[in-house]
Structure formats: structure tokens, C-alpha cells
């Protein structure tokens, strides 16, 4: 039950941040980028209505997400305490702050829908919308790590609010760029809108990133007090993942800006209209995963609070040390016998048989991925036709995982399929991952064999790969003690980054022209190869 709630909390937390970005980022976009009240702006009502629609829909969904988070917490506490958690829960900051944030989300959304939508060209109404949103922004300060601290509480709460606003401004602006391009493709707005909005958002985006960095650095320094705290805790690990994802998004933003500057300097249109829209799509995917990672980060205890549970940098590096893959597995009987001992002790340390079973599963999965990605890289030479069937490896891997991922449950173990799936968050995630792998292989194999230029089937692969990366970055092992759980998590988060590169690379391969398409495609399968290497050397800690 705790595992399910933890997994759902991470997912709804990421969705909450997406909705917040749609709402606040959309308002910033309207006030500082769109500026529809200026006489020289040639925007039609269709663009403004679609822009405002994203804003109020994001606000209403934010209210729903925030309310669902409260329901989720009530459900979990009722299950764990075996009684109704009120009135005690009503006195907590989480409940009060959540209700207030839900209320003000509805208020600002109602204002945008009822008033701003009918006064889309009015500067006064856009600024009033920002003013009405202030209580919503401030209420978020009581729902972050800083609200529960004693040292520098007010400063940290303020910095966190500005950090969230900077992220919302950037991410929400990118969402609006996607909206503009969709309208452009449907010929609902002028062609001139695209380059000029890109130019104006480029300046605003750099300011937003500056806000993110200036506010985020002192927060990180407050929560992480040592090198081991950065590399040896779940909080530090996810922070480094955020930095890597930020770097990927900034790299794509740089490509967009370069193409935009080339257009205004030399009037080169190929990159601006043929490549930038797809860079923006990939940037959107990276930023969405970044928001889910930020939500997972919020559920981790700050590194400064768990010095006794921090892994050393040597232990972290040893997690990725090359080793001979384990190709023999303990028997199922030995595994089940060991599980009885594990659940009987306080720390729930896995048995040797369980550890070796898990190592074998990961190592064999790594061999599958390494071999199939090697053939995938060879397929770009066009000299070995049979290499195009490399996605069959996913089908074989999916069948392997179906029987091996959770041996204490059906079909090998005594715990039923539905009971294990909905009562254990880790098992649920494994089942979803197994289904993803099977579907991934079947769809990608069909797409690469048929090669129908009008088919949408090839896009299933990058979408599912992106979702797989998201799952790896929100994956939870609540049954282990904190340090060993982290040493497992660090491998998952690293693979999550490569899964995102795999997803973006394949997406750009499908969208770009040569040579960018081949570079993106090869990068994609190279990322898959690196995931395979990590799994092939995987070893779980023995404590």
C-alpha cells in the first residue's frame, strides 16, 4: 500500500507541476512575450483564445491535482493507521496549504475563463490576472521541504517559490510555443508570428533560467552539506539528474536560438521552420520529465538530514564497476525460502538468494539490450538487411521479465496476480515496465519493417521510451533500508536519463532531415546500448 501511494504521489506531483506551469507560465507568456495590447502585434483572436484556453485549463487541472493529492494522503493514512485520520490531519500544514492552493487555483482559473477570455487584448486584465494569482503562488510555499525546517525557513520558502516560478515561466512558455506551431501548421495564424514569438521568448527564457539557477543554488547548498551528500543520497542523486536534464533542455534551446538568429541575420528558413519545431517538441519532453523528477525530489529527505544513511562516493562508483554478468540463477525454491526470513526482521534485508535472483534478472536483461542495440547501430550502415529486425529483442526481453521480475508473485510464486499488482507499488511498476517492453518491441518491429511514411506507428517507440524513463526516475524500492535503496536507485536514475535520450533521439530521427536524422537515430540506439551496459554490470548491495 505504501509503495502504491509513493508511486502515485510522485506521478501526481509531476502532473501538479505541469498544470502549474500551464497556468503561471501561460500568464507570464501573455504579459511578457505575447503583449497583445501593443499596436504592432499582428495576433488574431484564434491565437489568443488558444493561449488563454491552455491557461485556465491548466488552472482547473491544478485544482483537481492538488485535491487528489489530499485524498491520496487521507487514503494512505487510513490504510496505515486503520482509522479515519481526522481531525488530526486537518491541523497539518499539508492539509491547510493544499486546501488553500486548491481554492485559489479555482479562483484564478475562473477569472481567466470568465473575464480575461473576453478581454484578451486588454493590458489591464492580463496584469490583473497576474495579481489574482499571487495568493496561489504564495500558498505553495507551505507545501515544500522548507516549510518543515527550523533554520532559514522563511528564506528557503521564498527561494523555493521563486524557483518554481522560474521553472513555470520557462516550461509554460515552451508549452505555448508548441501551441503556436500547431496553429501555424493548421494555417490559423500568420507565418510571421512563429519567428517573432521565438525571438521574444528566447530573451524571456534566458531570464527564467537565470531565476532557476539563482534561486536553486542556495537551496541546494542548504540541503546538501558535503560531497557524499550530493553523490550518495537520493536527494543529491535526483538533484544531479535535474542538472543533467536542465543541460539537455538548454542544449535544445541553444539550437532553437541559433536557428532563430540565423533567420533574422540571413533569412534562412529551413532550420527555423523545418527543424526548430521538432527541437521544441524534444525540449518539451525533457522539461516534462524534469518536472516529474522535481516531484520525486520533493519526496526525498534532504541529504543534510540523513548523514548516517549516506553512501560514500566510492560505493556509488562501485555500483557501475564492470563485472562479469551473472548467468546462473538460484532456484525458485531457494528464493521463496529466503523471503520468509526477510519479512521476519526489522530492516527487511534481502536474502542472498533474492539478491542473486535480482542480479541475474538485471544482467540477462542487460545482455538482451546490449546485443539488440549493437545490431541496431549496425542497421544504420544499410549493409546488413537482417539487422532491421533488432526490435525482436524487446519481445524476448518482455517474455523473460514476465516470468522473472517478481518471482514471489504469479505466475511462479504463491501471491495472486491482482493481489500483488495492486498491493505493492514495486510490483505494479515492474508489471507496467514488462508491458511497455513487449508493446515497444512489437510496435517498433512493425514500424521498421513496413516503413509507411504516413503511419503514426513509429512514434509509439519514443513515447513509450519516454514514459519508461519517467518510471525509472520515479521508481521506488520502499522495502529496503535507505542506503541500499539509494544504491539501487542511482542505477535506475542513470538509466532513466539514457531512456530519455533514447526517446528524444528516436523522435528527432523521425522528424528531421539528413544528416540530423541519422545522427539523432544513432544517438538513440547508442543510449540503449549504454542502458544495456549498466544492466549487464548491475549488482545489488549486500546490506
C-alpha positions as CSV (number, residue, x, y, z in Angstrom):
1,X,0.0,0.0,0.0
2,X,2.8,2.4,0.9
3,X,4.6,1.7,-2.3
4,X,1.5,2.3,-4.4
5,X,0.9,5.6,-2.7
6,X,4.5,6.7,-3.0
7,X,4.4,5.9,-6.8
8,X,1.1,7.7,-7.3
9,X,2.3,10.7,-5.2
10,X,5.3,11.1,-7.5
11,X,3.2,10.9,-10.6
12,X,0.5,13.3,-9.3
13,X,3.2,15.6,-8.1
14,X,4.7,15.8,-11.6
15,X,1.3,16.4,-13.1
16,X,0.7,19.2,-10.5
17,X,3.9,21.0,-11.6
18,X,2.9,20.6,-15.3
19,X,-0.5,22.2,-14.6
20,X,1.2,25.0,-12.5
21,X,3.5,25.7,-15.5
22,X,0.5,25.8,-17.9
23,X,-1.2,28.3,-15.6
24,X,1.6,30.6,-14.4
25,X,3.8,30.1,-17.4
26,X,0.9,31.0,-19.7
27,X,0.2,34.2,-17.8
28,X,3.9,35.2,-18.0
29,X,3.8,34.4,-21.7
30,X,0.8,36.6,-22.3
31,X,2.2,39.6,-20.2
32,X,5.9,39.5,-21.2
33,X,6.0,37.8,-24.6
34,X,2.7,38.0,-26.4
35,X,1.7,41.5,-25.3
36,X,-1.5,41.5,-27.4
37,X,-2.4,45.1,-26.4
38,X,0.5,46.6,-28.4
39,X,-0.5,48.1,-31.7
40,X,2.3,46.5,-33.8
41,X,1.3,42.9,-32.7
42,X,-0.4,41.1,-35.5
43,X,-2.2,38.4,-33.5
44,X,-5.6,37.1,-34.4
45,X,-8.3,36.1,-31.9
46,X,-7.7,32.4,-32.6
47,X,-4.1,32.6,-31.1
48,X,-5.3,34.5,-28.1
49,X,-8.2,32.2,-27.3
50,X,-6.0,29.1,-27.6
51,X,-3.4,30.7,-25.4
52,X,-6.0,31.6,-22.7
53,X,-7.5,28.2,-23.0
54,X,-4.3,26.5,-22.0
55,X,-4.0,28.8,-19.0
56,X,-7.5,28.2,-17.5
57,X,-7.4,24.5,-18.3
58,X,-4.1,24.2,-16.5
59,X,-5.5,26.1,-13.5
60,X,-8.6,23.9,-13.2
61,X,-6.5,20.7,-13.6
62,X,-4.1,22.1,-11.0
63,X,-7.0,22.4,-8.5
64,X,-8.1,18.8,-9.3
65,X,-4.5,17.5,-8.9
66,X,-4.0,19.3,-5.6
67,X,-7.3,18.0,-4.2
68,X,-6.4,14.5,-5.4
69,X,-3.1,14.7,-3.5
70,X,-5.1,15.4,-0.3
71,X,-7.4,12.4,-1.0
72,X,-4.3,10.2,-1.6
73,X,-2.8,11.2,1.7
74,X,-6.1,10.5,3.5
75,X,-6.3,7.1,1.8
76,X,-2.8,6.1,2.8
77,X,-3.1,7.3,6.4
78,X,-6.5,5.5,6.8
79,X,-4.9,2.3,5.4
80,X,-1.8,2.5,7.7
81,X,-3.5,3.7,10.9
82,X,-6.6,1.6,10.3
83,X,-8.8,4.6,11.3
84,X,-10.0,7.9,9.9
85,X,-7.1,10.4,10.2
86,X,-9.3,13.4,11.0
87,X,-9.4,15.7,12.9
88,X,-5.6,15.5,13.4
89,X,-4.8,15.7,9.7
90,X,-6.9,18.9,9.4
91,X,-4.5,20.7,11.7
92,X,-1.4,19.9,9.5
93,X,0.3,22.4,7.1
94,X,0.0,19.9,4.3
95,X,-3.8,19.8,4.6
96,X,-4.4,23.5,5.1
97,X,-1.9,24.5,2.4
98,X,-3.4,22.0,0.0
99,X,-7.0,23.2,0.5
100,X,-5.9,26.9,0.2
101,X,-3.9,26.1,-3.0
102,X,-6.9,24.2,-4.5
103,X,-9.2,27.2,-3.7
104,X,-7.0,29.8,-5.3
105,X,-6.4,27.6,-8.3
106,X,-10.1,27.7,-8.9
107,X,-10.3,31.4,-8.3
108,X,-7.6,32.4,-10.9
109,X,-8.9,29.8,-13.4
110,X,-12.4,31.3,-13.1
111,X,-11.1,34.8,-13.6
112,X,-9.2,33.8,-16.7
113,X,-12.1,31.9,-18.1
114,X,-14.8,34.4,-17.2
115,X,-13.1,37.7,-17.6
116,X,-9.7,37.6,-19.3
117,X,-11.1,35.3,-22.1
118,X,-13.5,38.1,-23.1
119,X,-10.9,40.9,-22.8
120,X,-7.9,39.2,-24.5
121,X,-6.5,42.4,-25.9
122,X,-6.6,44.3,-22.6
123,X,-3.3,45.0,-20.8
124,X,-5.2,45.8,-17.6
125,X,-6.9,42.4,-17.5
126,X,-3.7,40.5,-18.1
127,X,-1.9,42.3,-15.3
128,X,-5.0,41.8,-13.0
129,X,-4.8,38.0,-13.8
130,X,-1.2,38.0,-12.5
131,X,-2.3,39.9,-9.4
132,X,-5.1,37.4,-8.7
133,X,-2.6,34.6,-9.0
134,X,-0.4,35.9,-6.2
135,X,-2.2,34.1,-3.3
136,X,-1.9,30.9,-5.3
137,X,1.8,31.4,-5.7
138,X,2.4,32.3,-2.1
139,X,0.3,29.3,-0.8
140,X,2.8,26.9,-2.5
141,X,5.4,28.0,0.0
142,X,3.8,25.8,2.7
143,X,3.9,22.7,0.6
144,X,7.7,22.4,0.1
145,X,10.6,21.0,2.1
146,X,11.4,24.4,3.6
147,X,8.0,24.6,5.5
148,X,9.1,21.9,7.9
149,X,12.5,23.3,8.7
150,X,13.8,25.4,11.6
151,X,16.8,27.1,10.1
152,X,16.4,29.8,7.4
153,X,12.8,28.7,7.0
154,X,11.4,31.9,5.5
155,X,14.3,32.4,3.2
156,X,14.1,28.9,1.9
157,X,10.4,29.0,1.4
158,X,10.8,32.3,-0.6
159,X,13.6,30.9,-2.7
160,X,11.6,27.8,-3.5
161,X,8.6,29.9,-4.6
162,X,10.9,31.9,-7.0
163,X,12.5,28.6,-8.2
164,X,9.1,27.2,-9.0
165,X,8.0,30.5,-10.8
166,X,11.2,30.5,-12.9
167,X,10.6,26.9,-13.9
168,X,6.9,27.6,-14.6
169,X,7.8,30.6,-16.8
170,X,10.2,28.5,-18.9
171,X,8.2,25.3,-19.2
172,X,4.9,27.1,-19.7
173,X,6.4,29.2,-22.4
174,X,7.7,26.1,-24.2
175,X,4.1,24.7,-24.0
176,X,2.9,27.9,-25.6
177,X,5.4,27.6,-28.4
178,X,4.1,24.1,-29.2
179,X,0.6,25.6,-29.3
180,X,1.8,28.4,-31.7
181,X,3.4,25.8,-34.0
182,X,0.3,23.7,-34.0
183,X,-1.8,26.7,-35.0
184,X,0.8,27.6,-37.7
185,X,0.6,24.1,-39.2
186,X,-3.2,24.4,-39.4
187,X,-2.7,27.8,-41.0
188,X,-4.8,29.5,-38.3
189,X,-2.2,32.2,-37.7
190,X,0.2,34.3,-39.7
191,X,3.5,32.8,-40.7
192,X,5.3,35.8,-39.3
193,X,4.1,35.0,-35.8
194,X,6.4,32.0,-35.4
195,X,9.9,33.7,-35.8
196,X,9.0,36.8,-33.8
197,X,7.5,34.8,-30.9
198,X,10.6,32.6,-30.9
199,X,12.8,35.7,-30.7
200,X,10.8,37.3,-27.9
201,X,10.5,34.1,-25.9
202,X,14.3,33.5,-26.3
203,X,15.0,36.6,-24.3
204,X,12.4,35.8,-21.7
205,X,13.5,32.2,-21.4
206,X,17.1,33.2,-20.6
207,X,15.8,35.4,-17.7
208,X,13.6,32.5,-16.5
209,X,16.6,30.1,-16.5
210,X,18.6,32.8,-14.6
211,X,15.8,32.8,-11.9
212,X,16.0,29.0,-11.7
213,X,19.8,29.0,-11.2
214,X,20.0,31.9,-8.8
215,X,17.2,30.6,-6.6
216,X,18.2,26.9,-6.8
217,X,21.8,27.2,-5.9
218,X,21.3,28.5,-2.3
219,X,18.6,25.9,-1.7
220,X,20.9,23.1,-2.8
221,X,23.7,24.4,-0.6
222,X,21.3,24.4,2.4
223,X,20.1,20.9,1.8
224,X,23.4,19.3,0.8
225,X,26.4,19.9,3.1
226,X,29.0,17.5,1.7
227,X,30.3,15.9,-1.5
228,X,29.0,12.5,-0.3
229,X,25.6,14.1,0.4
230,X,25.5,15.1,-3.3
231,X,26.5,11.8,-4.8
232,X,25.5,9.4,-2.0
233,X,21.9,10.2,-1.2
234,X,18.6,10.0,-3.1
235,X,18.1,13.8,-2.8
236,X,21.6,14.6,-4.2
237,X,21.2,12.0,-6.9
238,X,17.9,13.4,-8.2
239,X,19.3,16.9,-8.0
240,X,22.2,15.9,-10.3
241,X,19.6,14.3,-12.6
242,X,17.8,17.6,-12.7
243,X,21.0,19.4,-13.6
244,X,21.6,16.9,-16.4
245,X,18.1,17.3,-17.8
246,X,18.4,21.1,-17.5
247,X,21.6,20.8,-19.6
248,X,19.8,18.7,-22.2
249,X,16.9,21.2,-22.4
250,X,19.3,24.1,-22.7
251,X,21.2,22.4,-25.5
252,X,18.0,22.1,-27.4
253,X,17.1,25.7,-26.6
254,X,20.5,26.8,-27.9
255,X,19.8,25.0,-31.3
256,X,16.4,26.9,-31.4
257,X,18.1,30.2,-30.7
258,X,20.8,29.6,-33.2
259,X,18.3,28.9,-35.9
260,X,16.2,31.9,-34.9
261,X,19.3,34.2,-35.1
262,X,20.3,32.8,-38.5
263,X,16.8,33.6,-39.8
264,X,16.9,37.2,-38.7
265,X,20.5,37.6,-39.9
266,X,20.4,35.8,-43.3
267,X,16.7,34.9,-43.7
268,X,17.4,31.2,-43.7
269,X,14.1,29.5,-43.3
270,X,15.0,25.8,-43.5
271,X,16.1,25.4,-39.9
272,X,13.5,27.8,-38.4
273,X,10.5,26.0,-40.0
274,X,11.9,22.6,-40.6
275,X,13.9,21.7,-37.5
276,X,13.2,24.1,-34.7
277,X,9.6,22.9,-34.2
278,X,10.9,19.4,-33.6
279,X,13.7,20.7,-31.3
280,X,10.9,22.4,-29.3
281,X,8.9,19.1,-29.1
282,X,12.0,17.3,-27.8
283,X,12.7,20.1,-25.3
284,X,9.1,19.8,-24.1
285,X,9.6,16.1,-23.4
286,X,12.8,16.8,-21.5
287,X,11.1,19.5,-19.4
288,X,8.1,17.4,-18.6
289,X,10.4,14.6,-17.3
290,X,12.3,17.2,-15.4
291,X,9.2,18.3,-13.6
292,X,8.4,14.7,-12.6
293,X,12.0,14.4,-11.4
294,X,11.5,17.5,-9.3
295,X,8.3,16.0,-7.8
296,X,10.3,12.8,-6.9
297,X,13.0,15.1,-5.4
298,X,10.4,16.6,-3.1
299,X,9.6,13.2,-1.6
300,X,13.2,12.6,-0.7
301,X,14.7,13.7,2.7
302,X,17.4,16.4,2.3
303,X,20.9,15.0,2.4
304,X,21.8,17.1,5.4
305,X,19.2,15.3,7.5
306,X,20.4,11.7,6.9
307,X,24.2,11.8,7.4
308,X,24.2,8.2,8.9
309,X,22.4,6.8,5.8
310,X,24.7,8.5,3.2
311,X,26.7,6.3,0.8
312,X,30.3,7.3,0.0
313,X,31.3,8.3,-3.5
314,X,33.4,5.1,-3.7
315,X,30.3,3.0,-3.0
316,X,28.4,4.9,-5.7
317,X,31.2,4.4,-8.3
318,X,31.5,0.7,-7.4
319,X,27.8,0.4,-8.4
320,X,28.8,0.9,-12.0
321,X,32.1,-1.0,-11.9
322,X,32.5,-3.5,-14.8
323,X,31.9,-7.1,-13.7
324,X,31.3,-10.5,-15.3
325,X,27.5,-10.8,-15.8
326,X,25.8,-13.4,-13.6
327,X,24.4,-16.0,-15.9
328,X,23.3,-18.6,-13.3
329,X,20.2,-18.1,-11.1
330,X,19.3,-19.6,-7.7
331,X,16.3,-21.9,-7.7
332,X,12.8,-20.6,-7.2
333,X,12.6,-22.7,-4.0
334,X,15.7,-21.1,-2.5
335,X,14.3,-17.6,-3.4
336,X,10.9,-18.2,-1.7
337,X,12.6,-19.7,1.4
338,X,14.8,-16.6,1.7
339,X,11.7,-14.3,1.5
340,X,10.3,-15.7,4.7
341,X,13.4,-14.7,6.6
342,X,13.4,-11.2,5.1
343,X,10.0,-10.2,6.1
344,X,10.6,-11.5,9.7
345,X,13.3,-9.0,10.5
346,X,13.0,-5.2,11.1
347,X,15.3,-4.0,8.3
348,X,13.9,-6.5,5.7
349,X,17.4,-7.2,4.3
350,X,17.0,-9.4,1.2
351,X,18.4,-12.9,1.3
352,X,21.4,-13.9,-0.7
353,X,19.2,-15.9,-3.0
354,X,16.9,-12.9,-3.6
355,X,20.0,-10.7,-4.3
356,X,21.4,-13.2,-6.8
357,X,18.0,-13.6,-8.4
358,X,17.7,-9.9,-8.9
359,X,21.3,-9.6,-10.2
360,X,20.7,-12.4,-12.7
361,X,17.5,-10.7,-13.9
362,X,19.2,-7.4,-14.5
363,X,22.3,-8.9,-16.1
364,X,20.4,-11.0,-18.5
365,X,18.2,-8.0,-19.4
366,X,21.4,-6.1,-20.0
367,X,22.7,-8.8,-22.4
368,X,19.4,-8.6,-24.3
369,X,19.6,-4.8,-24.6
370,X,23.4,-4.7,-25.4
371,X,23.1,-7.3,-28.2
372,X,19.9,-5.8,-29.8
373,X,21.3,-2.2,-29.6
374,X,24.6,-3.4,-31.2
375,X,22.6,-4.8,-34.2
376,X,20.5,-1.5,-34.2
377,X,23.7,0.5,-34.6
378,X,24.8,-1.8,-37.4
379,X,21.5,-1.2,-39.1
380,X,22.5,2.4,-39.9
381,X,25.2,1.1,-42.3
382,X,22.4,-0.4,-44.6
383,X,24.7,-3.2,-45.5
384,X,23.1,-5.9,-43.3
385,X,19.4,-6.1,-44.0
386,X,18.6,-8.6,-41.2
387,X,19.7,-6.0,-38.6
388,X,16.4,-4.2,-39.0
389,X,14.7,-6.9,-37.0
390,X,16.6,-5.9,-33.9
391,X,13.4,-4.9,-32.0
392,X,12.6,-8.6,-31.7
393,X,14.9,-8.5,-28.8
394,X,12.4,-6.4,-26.8
395,X,9.8,-9.2,-27.3
396,X,12.2,-11.8,-25.9
397,X,13.1,-9.5,-23.0
398,X,9.4,-8.9,-22.2
399,X,8.7,-12.6,-22.0
400,X,11.8,-13.1,-19.8
401,X,10.7,-10.3,-17.4
402,X,7.1,-11.6,-17.3
403,X,8.3,-14.7,-15.6
404,X,11.3,-13.4,-13.7
405,X,10.7,-9.8,-12.4
406,X,8.7,-10.7,-9.3
407,X,9.2,-14.4,-8.5
408,X,7.2,-14.4,-5.3
409,X,4.0,-13.5,-7.3
410,X,2.1,-15.2,-10.1
411,X,2.9,-17.0,-12.4
412,X,5.9,-18.5,-10.4
413,X,5.0,-17.5,-6.8
414,X,2.1,-18.0,-4.4
415,X,0.8,-14.4,-4.4
416,X,-2.0,-13.9,-6.9
417,X,-1.7,-11.5,-9.9
418,X,-4.2,-8.9,-8.9
419,X,-3.4,-9.0,-5.2
420,X,0.3,-8.4,-5.9
421,X,-0.2,-5.8,-8.6
422,X,-2.5,-3.5,-6.6
423,X,-1.0,-4.0,-3.1
424,X,2.7,-3.5,-3.9
425,X,4.0,-0.4,-5.7
426,X,7.2,-2.0,-6.8
427,X,5.4,-5.0,-8.4
428,X,3.0,-2.6,-10.1
429,X,5.9,-0.7,-11.7
430,X,7.6,-3.9,-12.8
431,X,4.3,-5.1,-14.4
432,X,3.9,-1.8,-16.3
433,X,7.6,-1.9,-17.4
434,X,7.1,-5.5,-18.7
435,X,4.1,-4.5,-20.7
436,X,5.9,-1.5,-22.0
437,X,8.8,-3.6,-23.2
438,X,6.5,-6.1,-25.1
439,X,4.5,-3.3,-26.7
440,X,7.7,-1.4,-27.6
441,X,9.2,-4.4,-29.4
442,X,6.0,-5.3,-31.4
443,X,5.2,-1.8,-32.4
444,X,8.8,-0.8,-33.3
445,X,9.4,-4.0,-35.3
446,X,6.2,-3.4,-37.3
447,X,7.2,0.3,-37.9
448,X,10.7,-0.6,-39.1
449,X,9.5,-3.4,-41.5
450,X,6.6,-1.6,-43.1
451,X,8.2,2.0,-43.3
452,X,4.9,3.6,-44.2
453,X,5.7,7.4,-44.4
454,X,2.2,8.3,-43.3
455,X,2.0,5.9,-40.4
456,X,1.9,7.2,-36.8
457,X,3.1,3.8,-35.5
458,X,6.9,4.8,-35.4
459,X,6.0,7.4,-32.8
460,X,4.9,4.8,-30.3
461,X,8.5,3.9,-29.6
462,X,9.7,7.4,-28.4
463,X,6.6,8.0,-26.4
464,X,6.8,4.7,-24.6
465,X,10.6,5.1,-24.1
466,X,10.0,8.5,-22.6
467,X,7.4,7.0,-20.3
468,X,9.9,4.3,-19.4
469,X,12.4,6.9,-18.5
470,X,9.8,8.7,-16.3
471,X,9.1,5.4,-14.5
472,X,12.8,4.9,-13.8
473,X,13.2,8.4,-12.4
474,X,10.2,7.9,-10.1
475,X,10.9,4.2,-9.3
476,X,10.7,3.3,-5.6
477,X,12.1,0.4,-3.5
478,X,10.3,1.1,-0.2
479,X,11.1,-2.4,1.2
480,X,14.8,-1.8,1.7
481,X,16.7,0.4,4.1
482,X,17.6,3.8,2.9
483,X,21.3,3.4,1.9
484,X,20.8,0.2,0.0
485,X,17.7,1.6,-1.6
486,X,19.7,4.5,-2.8
487,X,22.5,2.4,-4.3
488,X,19.7,0.7,-6.4
489,X,18.1,4.0,-7.2
490,X,21.3,5.5,-8.6
491,X,21.4,2.9,-11.4
492,X,17.7,3.4,-12.2
493,X,18.1,7.2,-12.4
494,X,21.1,6.9,-14.7
495,X,19.2,4.6,-17.0
496,X,16.3,7.0,-16.8
497,X,18.4,9.7,-18.3
498,X,19.6,7.4,-21.1
499,X,16.0,6.3,-21.7
500,X,15.1,10.0,-22.2
501,X,18.0,10.4,-24.7
502,X,16.7,7.3,-26.4
503,X,13.2,8.8,-26.7
504,X,14.3,12.2,-27.9
505,X,16.8,10.8,-30.4
506,X,14.2,8.5,-32.0
507,X,11.7,11.3,-32.1
508,X,14.1,13.6,-33.8
509,X,15.1,10.8,-36.2
510,X,11.5,10.6,-37.3
511,X,11.1,14.3,-37.7
512,X,14.4,15.7,-39.0
513,X,16.1,15.7,-42.4
514,X,19.5,14.3,-43.1
515,X,22.2,14.4,-41.7
516,X,20.4,15.3,-38.4
517,X,18.0,12.4,-38.7
518,X,20.9,9.8,-38.8
519,X,22.8,11.5,-36.0
520,X,19.7,11.5,-33.8
521,X,18.9,7.9,-34.6
522,X,22.4,6.6,-33.9
523,X,22.5,8.6,-30.7
524,X,19.2,7.0,-29.7
525,X,20.3,3.4,-30.1
526,X,23.7,4.3,-28.5
527,X,21.8,5.4,-25.4
528,X,20.0,2.0,-25.5
529,X,23.4,0.3,-25.6
530,X,24.6,2.2,-22.5
531,X,21.4,1.2,-20.6
532,X,22.3,-2.4,-21.5
533,X,25.9,-2.0,-20.2
534,X,24.6,-0.6,-16.9
535,X,22.2,-3.6,-16.5
536,X,24.9,-6.1,-17.5
537,X,27.2,-4.9,-14.7
538,X,24.4,-4.5,-12.2
539,X,24.9,-5.7,-8.6
540,X,22.6,-5.1,-5.6
541,X,24.2,-4.2,-2.3
542,X,24.6,-7.0,0.2
543,X,23.3,-4.9,3.2
